[in-house]
């Protein structure tokens, strides 16, 4: 089963190559005209990728087309986008006092080709004439265009919204005053933080699971999670406030290396070592800088900055606890049997059913789950099937000393260490 996990990890680790980023639109009003300046990945739009259903363009049927567009020089890509504009315009929803407006493309700015393994962010400007006396507008676009961060400019207390693909903004007062309250901002950024752990934060998920597999006891888990939380909260706040930051080229390989260290230590350490709390705290500082890079993609509202930052961090914590809770449920029965507190036959039945269900989900690949997970279902179902298989083996050899640890926790930690090592090499050399 560990070989199955290793295979999955090798395949899934390519997800960082063509990341899907939110689009950012700055909206302002001048002389009766709405002007939108949008920063986005034009290649993904033109290729027809459903950005609401994926977090990696490499995992889509349009990957070849995307890569070809990504290699085009600026003038050629701008030409391609102009030809695509009528289709994009049909997916835009802009209303003023309930009246539909017609968007008109103004200009396109494309960055140089650069490193084709990285996302190229370009920009385009479009306008929409306002009817006389208009007081409010609403903005949104088609679901397949993905997340839209909409920011109102040039007015007091401006509107600032994080819109999932297909969502329509609230009514935005053209004269300003539509700024969300601190509470609304706090609540609104909780799902943003959660989303960047589950399902998008594969590296953070693996780090948290490495903490989980150290020892099947509450005390070491609580100590590790608490230290990790405090540490990444510190650097997330410092980076978001512009006090301290490090380039992603440094942070991302170090995050991968932190996964390797923690997972490898699980193999020979049966509990908290004297130095592990300090190591976890240091790694938490690194992961906080990683979270900050996510916030840098779309920024935080100036007037409710603290509320947004706290909401995002709360969402991250909920995501981490969700990952731990899911894995705890997955191995709970195997742990109880290892400690002689559960019926063996029932354990076999439960894990056999879970194993069959995970394999079936991976094969069927339900569209609803693909949209929810933003990845093919097998990326998550295969490792779960591996864990269930290891739990069956743990029950089979329950009479051996430390059966759960040797048969479930150690192989799972090996698999986590393998992907961390692969990511480290990939992020430095590939």
C-alpha positions in Angstrom: 0.0 0.0 0.0 2.9 2.4 0.6 3.9 2.0 -3.0 0.5 3.1 -4.0 0.9 6.2 -1.9 4.3 6.9 -3.4 2.9 6.6 -6.9 0.1 9.0 -6.1 2.5 11.5 -4.5 4.8 11.5 -7.5 1.9 12.3 -9.9 0.2 14.8 -7.6 3.3 16.8 -7.0 3.2 18.3 -10.5 0.2 20.4 -9.3 2.5 23.4 -8.6 3.6 23.9 -12.2 0.6 25.8 -13.6 -1.3 27.1 -10.6 -4.7 28.8 -11.0 -4.7 32.3 -9.5 -7.7 34.6 -8.8 -8.3 37.4 -11.2 -8.2 40.9 -9.8 -10.4 43.7 -11.1 -10.1 47.4 -10.1 -13.3 49.3 -10.9 -13.6 53.1 -11.0 -16.0 55.6 -12.4 -15.0 58.5 -14.7 -17.3 60.8 -16.6 -20.3 58.4 -16.7 -18.2 55.4 -17.6 -17.2 52.4 -15.6 -13.5 51.4 -16.2 -12.3 48.0 -15.2 -8.6 47.1 -15.0 -8.2 43.3 -14.7 -5.1 41.3 -13.9 -5.4 37.7 -14.9 -4.0 34.7 -16.7 -5.3 35.3 -20.3 -4.0 31.9 -21.5 -6.5 30.0 -19.3 -9.4 32.1 -20.6 -8.5 31.7 -24.2 -7.9 27.9 -23.8 -11.4 27.5 -22.4 -10.2 26.0 -19.1 -12.9 25.8 -16.4 -11.1 27.6 -13.6 -13.9 26.9 -11.1 -13.2 23.1 -11.4 -9.4 22.9 -11.3 -6.4 24.3 -9.4 -3.9 23.2 -12.0 -4.0 23.8 -15.8 -1.9 20.7 -16.3 -4.8 18.5 -15.1 -7.2 19.8 -17.8 -8.0 18.6 -21.3 -6.9 22.0 -22.6 -3.4 21.8 -21.1 -1.6 21.5 -24.5 -3.5 24.6 -25.8 -2.7 26.5 -22.6 1.1 25.7 -22.9 1.1 26.8 -26.5 -0.5 30.1 -25.6 1.9 30.5 -22.6 4.8 30.4 -25.0 3.4 33.1 -27.4 5.2 36.5 -27.4 3.2 39.4 -25.9 1.8 40.8 -29.2 0.6 37.4 -30.4 -1.2 36.6 -27.1 -2.8 40.1 -27.1 -4.1 39.3 -30.6 -5.5 36.0 -29.4 -7.3 37.7 -26.5 -8.8 40.3 -28.7 -10.3 37.6 -30.9 -11.5 35.8 -27.8 -13.1 39.0 -26.2 -16.6 38.6 -27.7 -16.9 35.2 -26.0 -15.6 36.6 -22.7 -17.8 39.6 -22.9 -20.8 37.3 -23.1 -19.8 35.8 -19.8 -19.6 39.2 -18.0 -22.6 40.5 -16.0 -22.6 44.3 -15.4 -25.8 46.1 -14.4 -26.5 49.6 -13.3 -29.7 50.0 -11.2 -30.8 46.6 -12.7 -30.1 47.7 -16.3 -27.6 45.5 -18.2 -24.5 47.3 -19.5 -22.4 46.4 -22.6 -18.7 45.9 -21.9 -16.2 47.1 -24.5 -12.6 46.0 -24.6 -10.2 49.0 -24.4 -6.6 47.6 -24.2 -4.5 44.5 -23.5 -1.1 44.4 -21.8 0.9 41.1 -21.9 4.1 40.5 -20.0 7.1 38.9 -21.6 7.3 35.1 -22.1 9.8 34.5 -19.3 9.8 31.1 -17.5 7.0 29.1 -19.1 6.7 26.9 -16.0 5.3 29.9 -14.1 1.9 31.6 -14.5 2.1 34.7 -16.7 -0.1 37.5 -15.3 -1.4 39.9 -18.0 -3.9 42.7 -17.8 -6.7 44.1 -19.9 -9.0 47.1 -19.6 -12.6 47.3 -20.6 -15.3 49.9 -20.1 -19.1 50.1 -19.8 -21.1 53.3 -20.3 -23.4 54.1 -17.4 -27.0 55.4 -17.8 -27.6 58.9 -16.6 -28.3 59.1 -12.9 -27.1 55.5 -12.1 -26.6 55.0 -8.4 -25.6 51.3 -8.0 -23.9 48.6 -10.0 -23.5 44.8 -9.8 -20.7 42.9 -11.3 -19.9 39.2 -11.9 -18.8 36.8 -14.5 -19.3 33.2 -15.7 -18.3 30.4 -13.3 -15.7 29.0 -15.6 -13.7 32.2 -15.4 -12.9 31.3 -11.7 -12.5 33.6 -8.7 -12.8 37.4 -9.2 -11.4 39.8 -6.6 -13.4 43.0 -7.2 -12.1 46.3 -5.8 -13.8 49.7 -6.1 -11.3 52.6 -6.5 -11.4 56.3 -6.0 -14.3 56.6 -3.5 -14.6 56.7 0.3 -15.3 53.4 2.0 -15.0 51.4 -1.2 -16.5 48.0 -1.9 -14.0 45.1 -1.8 -15.3 41.6 -2.7 -13.9 38.1 -3.2 -16.4 36.5 -5.7 -16.3 32.8 -6.5 -16.8 32.0 -10.1 -20.4 32.6 -11.1 -21.2 34.8 -8.1 -22.7 38.3 -8.5 -21.6 41.1 -6.2 -23.9 42.9 -3.9 -25.2 46.2 -5.1 -22.2 48.6 -5.1 -22.9 52.3 -4.5 -21.1 54.3 -7.2 -20.4 57.1 -4.7 -18.8 54.8 -2.2 -19.9 53.6 1.2 -20.3 50.0 0.2 -17.4 48.8 2.3 -18.1 45.7 4.3 -18.1 45.9 8.1 -15.3 44.4 10.1 -17.5 41.5 11.1 -18.6 40.8 7.5 -15.0 41.0 6.3 -13.9 38.6 9.1 -16.6 36.1 8.2 -16.1 36.5 4.5 -12.3 35.6 4.7 -12.8 32.5 6.7 -13.7 30.3 3.7 -10.9 31.9 1.8 -8.4 30.6 4.4 -10.1 27.2 4.5 -10.0 26.9 0.7 -6.2 27.5 0.7 -5.8 24.4 3.0 -8.6 22.2 1.7 -8.3 21.4 -1.2 -5.6 23.7 -2.5 -2.8 23.5 0.1 -1.4 20.0 -0.6 2.0 20.9 1.0 0.3 22.2 4.1 -2.0 19.2 4.3 1.0 16.8 4.1 2.8 18.8 6.9 -0.1 18.6 9.2 -0.5 14.9 8.5 3.2 14.4 9.3 2.5 16.0 12.7 -0.5 13.6 13.1 1.4 10.4 12.4 4.2 11.1 15.0 2.2 9.5 17.8 -1.4 8.4 18.2 -1.9 10.5 21.4 -3.6 13.8 22.0 -0.9 15.5 24.0 1.9 15.5 21.4 -0.6 16.4 18.7 -2.0 19.3 20.6 1.5 20.6 21.5 2.6 20.4 17.8 -0.5 22.0 16.4 -0.5 24.8 19.0 3.1 25.7 18.3 2.6 25.5 14.5 -0.4 27.8 14.8 1.3 30.4 16.9 4.3 30.5 14.7 2.6 30.8 11.3 0.2 33.4 12.7 3.2 35.6 13.6 4.9 35.5 10.2 1.6 35.7 8.3 0.8 38.9 10.2 4.3 40.3 9.7 4.4 39.6 6.0 0.8 40.8 5.4 1.7 44.1 7.2 4.8 44.4 5.0 7.2 44.2 8.0 9.0 41.0 6.9 8.9 38.6 3.9 11.1 36.3 1.9 10.9 35.4 -1.8 8.8 32.4 -2.8 11.9 30.9 -4.4 13.3 30.5 -0.9 10.2 29.8 1.1 8.6 27.1 -1.1 11.7 24.7 -1.1 12.1 25.2 2.6 8.5 24.3 3.2 9.0 21.1 1.2 12.1 20.4 3.3 10.1 20.9 6.5 7.8 18.1 5.3 10.7 15.8 4.8 12.3 16.5 8.2 9.1 16.0 10.2 8.0 12.9 8.3 11.5 11.2 8.5 11.6 11.9 12.3 8.3 10.0 12.6 10.0 6.9 11.4 12.4 6.5 14.4 10.8 8.8 17.1 7.9 7.3 19.0 7.0 10.6 20.6 8.0 14.2 21.1 11.8 14.6 21.1 13.3 17.4 23.1 14.0 19.5 20.0 10.8 18.7 18.0 8.7 21.6 19.5 11.4 24.1 18.6 11.7 22.6 15.1 7.9 22.7 14.6 7.8 26.4 15.7 10.5 27.3 13.2 8.7 25.4 10.4 5.5 27.2 11.4 7.3 30.5 10.8 8.1 29.3 7.2 4.6 28.1 6.5 3.2 31.5 7.6 5.3 33.2 4.9 3.8 30.6 2.5 0.3 31.7 3.5 1.3 35.3 3.1 2.2 34.7 -0.5 -1.4 33.5 -1.0 -2.8 36.7 0.4 -0.4 38.7 -1.8 -2.1 37.3 -4.9 -5.2 39.4 -4.2 -4.4 41.6 -1.3 -6.5 42.6 1.7 -8.9 45.5 2.1 -7.1 48.4 3.7 -9.9 49.7 5.9 -10.7 46.2 7.4 -7.2 44.7 7.1 -7.0 43.2 10.6 -10.5 41.6 10.3 -9.6 40.1 6.9 -6.3 38.8 8.2 -7.8 37.2 11.3 -10.6 35.7 9.3 -8.1 34.2 6.8 -6.1 32.8 9.6 -9.1 31.3 11.3 -10.0 29.7 8.0 -6.5 28.2 7.8 -6.9 26.8 11.4 -10.3 25.3 10.6 -8.8 23.7 7.5 -5.9 22.1 9.5 -8.3 20.8 12.1 -10.5 19.4 9.4 -7.6 17.5 7.9 -6.6 16.0 11.3 -10.2 15.1 12.0 -10.7 13.3 8.7 -7.5 11.3 9.2 -8.3 10.5 12.8 -11.7 9.1 11.7 -9.9 7.1 9.0 -7.5 5.3 11.4 -9.7 5.4 14.6 -10.9 1.8 14.3 -7.4 0.4 13.6 -6.1 2.3 16.7 -8.9 0.9 18.9 -8.2 -2.7 17.7 -4.4 -2.1 18.2 -5.2 -1.2 21.8 -7.7 -4.1 22.2 -10.7 -1.9 22.6 -12.7 -2.9 19.5 -14.1 -5.9 17.7 -11.8 -7.3 15.0 -14.4 -8.6 12.6 -16.2 -5.2 12.6 -12.9 -3.5 11.9 -12.3 -5.7 8.9 -15.8 -4.9 7.5 -15.5 -1.2 8.0 -12.1 -0.9 6.3 -13.0 -3.2 3.5 -16.1 -1.1 2.8 -14.0 2.1 3.0 -11.4 0.7 0.7 -13.9 -0.3 -1.9 -15.7 3.1 -1.7 -12.4 5.0 -2.1 -11.4 2.9 -5.2 -14.9 3.3 -6.7 -14.8 7.1 -6.2 -11.4 7.3 -7.9 -12.7 5.3 -10.9 -16.1 7.0 -11.2 -14.6 10.5 -10.7 -17.9 12.2 -10.0 -18.1 15.6 -11.6 -19.6 17.2 -8.5 -16.6 16.0 -6.4 -14.1 17.2 -9.1 -15.6 20.7 -8.9 -15.5 20.6 -5.1 -11.9 19.3 -4.9 -10.7 21.3 -7.9 -8.7 18.2 -8.9 -9.4 14.7 -10.1 -11.0 12.7 -7.3 -8.3 10.0 -7.5 -5.7 12.4 -6.2 -7.5 12.2 -2.8 -9.2 8.8 -3.0 -6.0 6.8 -3.9 -4.1 7.8 -0.8 -7.1 7.2 1.4 -7.5 3.8 -0.2 -3.8 3.2 0.7 -4.4 4.2 4.3 -7.5 1.9 4.6 -5.4 -0.9 3.1 -2.7 -0.3 5.7 -5.3 -0.3 8.5 -6.5 -3.7 7.3 -2.9 -5.0 7.5 -2.6 -3.5 10.9 -5.6 -5.4 12.1 -4.3 -8.6 10.5 -1.0 -8.3 12.5 -2.5 -6.8 15.6 -0.7 -9.3 17.9 2.7 -7.8 16.9 4.1 -5.0 19.0 3.3 -1.4 17.8 1.3 -2.9 14.9 -0.5 0.4 14.1 2.7 2.5 14.2 4.9 0.1 12.2 2.2 -0.8 9.6 0.2 2.5 9.2 2.1 5.5 10.7 5.6 4.7 9.5 4.7 3.8 5.8 2.4 6.9 5.7 5.3 9.0 7.0 7.6 7.5 4.4 5.2 8.4 1.7 4.9 12.0 3.0 8.7 12.3 3.2 9.0 11.1 -0.4 6.7 13.8 -1.8 8.4 16.5 0.3 11.8 15.4 -1.1 10.4 15.4 -4.6 8.9 18.9 -4.2 12.1 20.2 -2.7 14.1 19.1 -5.8 11.3 20.3 -8.1 11.2 23.7 -6.6 14.9 24.2 -6.6 16.0 22.6 -9.9 12.9 21.9 -12.2 
